[in-house]
Amino acid sequence: MTEEESRAEEFQDDIESAFKNMGKGKYGRILKMARTPTREEYKKSAYIAALGMVVLGAVGFAIMWIMVYLPKYF
């Protein structure tokens, strides 16, 4: 076996052992409790994220408008 093959095999063993122990570490409890959101939960999350983007866009637009048009009046 060449050096590259042995390194690749070692790397693969490391990844496999990490995935094998994934449910037993400090995040195991969280992963066991995790579930797919219902349609209603997903809609609420999407609505809140979209609302946040709109608010941030409006604030950015207001700042840009103030910086471009307000100096003309002073």
VMD Tcl script that builds the backbone (N, CA, C; Angstrom):
set m [mol new atoms 222]
animate dup $m
set s [atomselect $m all]
$s set {name element resname resid chain x y z} {
  {N N MET 1 A 0.850 -1.171 0.000}
  {CA C MET 1 A 0.000 0.000 0.000}
  {C C MET 1 A 0.899 1.239 0.000}
  {N N THR 2 A 0.536 2.210 -0.820}
  {CA C THR 2 A 1.343 3.418 -0.901}
  {C C THR 2 A 1.010 4.354 0.259}
  {N N GLU 3 A 1.812 5.366 0.380}
  {CA C GLU 3 A 1.614 6.332 1.459}
  {C C GLU 3 A 0.286 7.080 1.303}
  {N N GLU 4 A -0.069 7.417 0.072}
  {CA C GLU 4 A -1.326 8.116 -0.182}
  {C C GLU 4 A -2.517 7.246 0.181}
  {N N GLU 5 A -2.444 5.965 -0.162}
  {CA C GLU 5 A -3.536 5.055 0.163}
  {C C GLU 5 A -3.691 4.899 1.672}
  {N N SER 6 A -2.584 4.823 2.377}
  {CA C SER 6 A -2.664 4.661 3.823}
  {C C SER 6 A -3.228 5.936 4.475}
  {N N ARG 7 A -2.844 7.106 3.967}
  {CA C ARG 7 A -3.409 8.353 4.497}
  {C C ARG 7 A -4.900 8.445 4.222}
  {N N ALA 8 A -5.318 8.042 3.014}
  {CA C ALA 8 A -6.734 8.069 2.663}
  {C C ALA 8 A -7.523 7.108 3.545}
  {N N GLU 9 A -6.968 5.936 3.793}
  {CA C GLU 9 A -7.638 4.955 4.644}
  {C C GLU 9 A -7.741 5.464 6.086}
  {N N GLU 10 A -6.700 6.090 6.565}
  {CA C GLU 10 A -6.705 6.653 7.915}
  {C C GLU 10 A -7.737 7.777 8.030}
  {N N PHE 11 A -7.807 8.613 7.011}
  {CA C PHE 11 A -8.779 9.697 6.987}
  {C C PHE 11 A -10.205 9.142 6.991}
  {N N GLN 12 A -10.435 8.111 6.197}
  {CA C GLN 12 A -11.759 7.498 6.136}
  {C C GLN 12 A -12.119 6.858 7.477}
  {N N ASP 13 A -11.173 6.215 8.133}
  {CA C ASP 13 A -11.417 5.618 9.447}
  {C C ASP 13 A -11.781 6.694 10.477}
  {N N ASP 14 A -11.095 7.830 10.418}
  {CA C ASP 14 A -11.393 8.923 11.343}
  {C C ASP 14 A -12.814 9.438 11.146}
  {N N ILE 15 A -13.220 9.598 9.893}
  {CA C ILE 15 A -14.571 10.088 9.602}
  {C C ILE 15 A -15.614 9.073 10.053}
  {N N GLU 16 A -15.377 7.798 9.764}
  {CA C GLU 16 A -16.331 6.765 10.163}
  {C C GLU 16 A -16.477 6.693 11.672}
  {N N SER 17 A -15.384 6.811 12.404}
  {CA C SER 17 A -15.471 6.765 13.867}
  {C C SER 17 A -16.188 7.990 14.413}
  {N N ALA 18 A -16.007 9.140 13.776}
  {CA C ALA 18 A -16.704 10.348 14.220}
  {C C ALA 18 A -18.210 10.198 14.028}
  {N N PHE 19 A -18.631 9.645 12.896}
  {CA C PHE 19 A -20.061 9.459 12.651}
  {C C PHE 19 A -20.637 8.360 13.526}
  {N N LYS 20 A -19.839 7.367 13.852}
  {CA C LYS 20 A -20.300 6.265 14.692}
  {C C LYS 20 A -20.615 6.763 16.104}
  {N N ASN 21 A -19.846 7.726 16.590}
  {CA C ASN 21 A -20.026 8.240 17.937}
  {C C ASN 21 A -20.865 9.510 17.989}
  {N N MET 22 A -21.482 9.897 16.881}
  {CA C MET 22 A -22.194 11.165 16.821}
  {C C MET 22 A -23.356 11.216 17.809}
  {N N GLY 23 A -24.108 10.186 17.960}
  {CA C GLY 23 A -25.269 10.192 18.841}
  {C C GLY 23 A -24.923 10.012 20.300}
  {N N LYS 24 A -23.652 9.830 20.629}
  {CA C LYS 24 A -23.264 9.548 22.002}
  {C C LYS 24 A -22.533 10.698 22.673}
  {N N GLY 25 A -22.161 11.708 21.932}
  {CA C GLY 25 A -21.396 12.820 22.477}
  {C C GLY 25 A -22.281 13.861 23.128}
  {N N LYS 26 A -21.748 15.064 23.255}
  {CA C LYS 26 A -22.487 16.131 23.927}
  {C C LYS 26 A -23.674 16.631 23.108}
  {N N TYR 27 A -23.711 16.363 21.809}
  {CA C TYR 27 A -24.839 16.782 20.987}
  {C C TYR 27 A -25.827 15.646 20.733}
  {N N GLY 28 A -25.571 14.489 21.287}
  {CA C GLY 28 A -26.435 13.331 21.062}
  {C C GLY 28 A -27.862 13.557 21.504}
  {N N ARG 29 A -28.039 14.152 22.669}
  {CA C ARG 29 A -29.385 14.393 23.189}
  {C C ARG 29 A -30.147 15.347 22.279}
  {N N ILE 30 A -29.463 16.380 21.797}
  {CA C ILE 30 A -30.110 17.343 20.898}
  {C C ILE 30 A -30.511 16.668 19.593}
  {N N LEU 31 A -29.629 15.830 19.049}
  {CA C LEU 31 A -29.947 15.151 17.797}
  {C C LEU 31 A -31.103 14.172 17.964}
  {N N LYS 32 A -31.218 13.552 19.133}
  {CA C LYS 32 A -32.331 12.627 19.363}
  {C C LYS 32 A -33.652 13.375 19.496}
  {N N MET 33 A -33.616 14.599 20.022}
  {CA C MET 33 A -34.834 15.376 20.206}
  {C C MET 33 A -35.240 16.124 18.935}
  {N N ALA 34 A -34.323 16.287 18.005}
  {CA C ALA 34 A -34.602 17.060 16.787}
  {C C ALA 34 A -35.661 16.360 15.943}
  {N N ARG 35 A -36.490 17.175 15.301}
  {CA C ARG 35 A -37.527 16.632 14.421}
  {C C ARG 35 A -37.774 17.610 13.280}
  {N N THR 36 A -38.452 17.147 12.283}
  {CA C THR 36 A -38.806 17.993 11.142}
  {C C THR 36 A -39.944 18.924 11.555}
  {N N PRO 37 A -39.853 20.203 11.222}
  {CA C PRO 37 A -40.928 21.119 11.616}
  {C C PRO 37 A -42.213 20.824 10.849}
  {N N THR 38 A -43.334 21.138 11.476}
  {CA C THR 38 A -44.616 20.990 10.785}
  {C C THR 38 A -44.741 22.101 9.743}
  {N N ARG 39 A -45.729 21.978 8.897}
  {CA C ARG 39 A -45.939 22.984 7.859}
  {C C ARG 39 A -46.201 24.354 8.482}
  {N N GLU 40 A -46.973 24.385 9.557}
  {CA C GLU 40 A -47.300 25.654 10.222}
  {C C GLU 40 A -46.055 26.287 10.836}
  {N N GLU 41 A -45.198 25.488 11.484}
  {CA C GLU 41 A -43.961 26.013 12.060}
  {C C GLU 41 A -43.043 26.561 10.970}
  {N N TYR 42 A -42.984 25.845 9.852}
  {CA C TYR 42 A -42.137 26.298 8.742}
  {C C TYR 42 A -42.656 27.624 8.177}
  {N N LYS 43 A -43.974 27.741 8.032}
  {CA C LYS 43 A -44.549 28.987 7.514}
  {C C LYS 43 A -44.237 30.157 8.438}
  {N N LYS 44 A -44.361 29.942 9.753}
  {CA C LYS 44 A -44.066 31.013 10.701}
  {C C LYS 44 A -42.597 31.420 10.633}
  {N N SER 45 A -41.708 30.446 10.545}
  {CA C SER 45 A -40.273 30.749 10.469}
  {C C SER 45 A -39.945 31.505 9.188}
  {N N ALA 46 A -40.524 31.071 8.082}
  {CA C ALA 46 A -40.291 31.747 6.805}
  {C C ALA 46 A -40.842 33.170 6.840}
  {N N TYR 47 A -42.009 33.361 7.450}
  {CA C TYR 47 A -42.617 34.693 7.550}
  {C C TYR 47 A -41.736 35.622 8.382}
  {N N ILE 48 A -41.252 35.132 9.506}
  {CA C ILE 48 A -40.416 35.954 10.374}
  {C C ILE 48 A -39.104 36.315 9.679}
  {N N ALA 49 A -38.506 35.344 8.973}
  {CA C ALA 49 A -37.259 35.625 8.254}
  {C C ALA 49 A -37.485 36.652 7.144}
  {N N ALA 50 A -38.584 36.512 6.404}
  {CA C ALA 50 A -38.891 37.466 5.330}
  {C C ALA 50 A -39.155 38.857 5.904}
  {N N LEU 51 A -39.868 38.917 7.017}
  {CA C LEU 51 A -40.137 40.202 7.653}
  {C C LEU 51 A -38.834 40.861 8.107}
  {N N GLY 52 A -37.917 40.077 8.646}
  {CA C GLY 52 A -36.623 40.615 9.054}
  {C C GLY 52 A -35.840 41.166 7.877}
  {N N MET 53 A -35.869 40.454 6.746}
  {CA C MET 53 A -35.169 40.940 5.555}
  {C C MET 53 A -35.773 42.239 5.041}
  {N N VAL 54 A -37.094 42.345 5.082}
  {CA C VAL 54 A -37.763 43.563 4.627}
  {C C VAL 54 A -37.401 44.732 5.541}
  {N N VAL 55 A -37.409 44.489 6.846}
  {CA C VAL 55 A -37.070 45.560 7.795}
  {C C VAL 55 A -35.630 46.016 7.598}
  {N N LEU 56 A -34.699 45.068 7.484}
  {CA C LEU 56 A -33.302 45.437 7.263}
  {C C LEU 56 A -33.112 46.173 5.939}
  {N N GLY 57 A -33.829 45.745 4.904}
  {CA C GLY 57 A -33.757 46.443 3.623}
  {C C GLY 57 A -34.295 47.855 3.716}
  {N N ALA 58 A -35.392 48.036 4.453}
  {CA C ALA 58 A -35.969 49.370 4.621}
  {C C ALA 58 A -35.025 50.284 5.392}
  {N N VAL 59 A -34.395 49.753 6.427}
  {CA C VAL 59 A -33.438 50.555 7.197}
  {C C VAL 59 A -32.254 50.946 6.310}
  {N N GLY 60 A -31.744 49.996 5.543}
  {CA C GLY 60 A -30.638 50.300 4.627}
  {C C GLY 60 A -31.023 51.332 3.582}
  {N N PHE 61 A -32.235 51.207 3.045}
  {CA C PHE 61 A -32.699 52.178 2.060}
  {C C PHE 61 A -32.836 53.560 2.677}
  {N N ALA 62 A -33.360 53.625 3.905}
  {CA C ALA 62 A -33.518 54.911 4.583}
  {C C ALA 62 A -32.164 55.569 4.825}
  {N N ILE 63 A -31.192 54.783 5.244}
  {CA C ILE 63 A -29.847 55.326 5.463}
  {C C ILE 63 A -29.253 55.824 4.155}
  {N N MET 64 A -29.430 55.057 3.081}
  {CA C MET 64 A -28.913 55.480 1.778}
  {C C MET 64 A -29.607 56.765 1.318}
  {N N TRP 65 A -30.912 56.830 1.502}
  {CA C TRP 65 A -31.658 58.013 1.090}
  {C C TRP 65 A -31.185 59.238 1.861}
  {N N ILE 66 A -30.990 59.083 3.168}
  {CA C ILE 66 A -30.511 60.196 3.997}
  {C C ILE 66 A -29.135 60.652 3.538}
  {N N MET 67 A -28.250 59.716 3.224}
  {CA C MET 67 A -26.881 60.069 2.826}
  {C C MET 67 A -26.831 60.705 1.439}
  {N N VAL 68 A -27.764 60.360 0.560}
  {CA C VAL 68 A -27.733 60.890 -0.804}
  {C C VAL 68 A -28.500 62.208 -0.913}
  {N N TYR 69 A -29.707 62.267 -0.378}
  {CA C TYR 69 A -30.562 63.426 -0.624}
  {C C TYR 69 A -30.510 64.502 0.457}
  {N N LEU 70 A -30.239 64.143 1.689}
  {CA C LEU 70 A -30.234 65.132 2.759}
  {C C LEU 70 A -29.108 66.157 2.634}
  {N N PRO 71 A -27.890 65.790 2.224}
  {CA C PRO 71 A -26.838 66.821 2.102}
  {C C PRO 71 A -27.155 67.906 1.084}
  {N N LYS 72 A -28.032 67.673 0.125}
  {CA C LYS 72 A -28.370 68.702 -0.866}
  {C C LYS 72 A -29.115 69.864 -0.238}
  {N N TYR 73 A -29.765 69.624 0.896}
  {CA C TYR 73 A -30.565 70.661 1.532}
  {C C TYR 73 A -29.782 71.438 2.585}
  {N N PHE 74 A -28.553 71.058 2.879}
  {CA C PHE 74 A -27.772 71.762 3.892}
  {C C PHE 74 A -26.546 72.386 3.318}
}
mol reanalyze $m
mol bondsrecalc $m
mol representation Tube
mol addrep $m
